[in-house]
Amino acid sequence: MPVRQWYTEEHKNWMTLNAKSNKWLIWDRILNETAAVTKKIQNYIERKSFNKAASIADLCISPQE
């Protein structure tokens, strides 16, 4: 199984970038994407700590987990 296919199925967070772009544009895009995912994880943890409903959408969680 190709790496891209396995990673996409396992982690659900594969991101395609144009490697010919400016390195700072690539860096900025990766930084923004990881910050957004981190914020979703922090929001999930905070809501669960207050015994509130918390969305697992876009948290890269597989059905087995």
RALINNOR-V63404 format. One record per helix or strand of 3 or more residues. SS is the DSSP state (H for helix, E for strand). FROM is the first residue (numbers start at 0). LEN is the number of residues. If there is no record, write none. Layout:
{{SS;FROM;LEN} {SS;FROM;LEN}}
//
This chain:
{{H;2;9} {H;22;27}}
//
